[in-house]
Amino acid sequence: MKKTIMPNEQHECVTLRVEDCANILGISLSSAYTLVERAFTDHAPFKVLRLGKSYRIIKQSFFDYVLGEQQGA
């Protein structure tokens, strides 16, 4: 059964910043921007919102991608 990340009663943020993704993956900020921009353009492998000049990554989609990559490794 797929576990879903849901915001709690304290209004937990459901998005990540590019900086957060870089830290989680252990990659440079430049590499993270490249990954996020590609995901935004291709609509895969995770969901990305563009708000003005900023990107926000949907947390659930990103963690599904990361955990899927680790399980497939």
Wavefront OBJ file of the C-alpha trace (Angstrom):
o trace
v 0.000 0.000 0.000
v 1.344 3.387 -0.966
v 1.985 5.742 1.945
v 0.900 9.324 1.320
v 2.444 12.392 2.907
v -0.354 14.667 4.060
v -0.060 18.040 5.754
v -0.732 17.822 9.465
v -2.918 20.126 11.508
v 0.013 22.523 11.944
v -0.041 23.298 8.203
v 3.069 21.413 7.213
v 4.443 22.569 3.889
v 3.743 20.161 1.021
v 6.480 21.539 -1.228
v 10.263 21.625 -1.228
v 12.659 24.293 -2.469
v 15.433 23.434 -4.915
v 17.901 23.862 -2.038
v 16.012 21.210 -0.061
v 16.218 18.776 -2.980
v 19.956 19.380 -3.340
v 20.501 18.622 0.352
v 18.330 15.490 0.272
v 20.110 14.113 -2.798
v 23.582 15.272 -1.737
v 24.187 17.136 -4.995
v 25.231 20.670 -5.850
v 22.672 23.434 -6.111
v 23.534 23.804 -9.806
v 22.849 20.111 -10.433
v 19.607 20.336 -8.466
v 18.427 23.276 -10.587
v 19.222 21.304 -13.736
v 17.225 18.321 -12.446
v 14.265 20.471 -11.353
v 14.182 22.483 -14.582
v 14.190 19.239 -16.592
v 11.404 17.812 -14.419
v 9.382 21.008 -14.919
v 9.845 20.932 -18.705
v 9.259 17.175 -19.107
v 6.520 16.923 -16.427
v 8.541 13.989 -15.010
v 10.025 12.270 -13.008
v 8.382 14.390 -10.284
v 5.950 17.302 -10.142
v 7.277 20.872 -10.128
v 5.442 24.183 -9.831
v 6.884 27.415 -11.140
v 5.875 30.503 -9.174
v 7.334 33.550 -10.860
v 11.053 32.786 -11.051
v 10.932 30.231 -8.240
v 10.413 26.496 -8.413
v 8.547 24.461 -5.808
v 8.693 20.695 -5.866
v 5.724 18.632 -4.690
v 7.114 16.776 -1.675
v 5.133 13.538 -2.168
v 6.064 13.303 -5.841
v 9.745 13.976 -5.092
v 9.959 11.372 -2.329
v 8.174 8.823 -4.531
v 10.888 9.474 -7.145
v 13.760 9.244 -4.645
v 12.471 6.102 -2.948
v 11.737 4.493 -6.305
v 15.283 5.199 -7.472
v 16.748 3.698 -4.279
v 14.588 0.578 -4.500
v 15.547 0.078 -8.148
v 19.280 0.440 -7.427
l 1 2 3 4 5 6 7 8 9 10 11 12 13 14 15 16 17 18 19 20 21 22 23 24 25 26 27 28 29 30 31 32 33 34 35 36 37 38 39 40 41 42 43 44 45 46 47 48 49 50 51 52 53 54 55 56 57 58 59 60 61 62 63 64 65 66 67 68 69 70 71 72 73
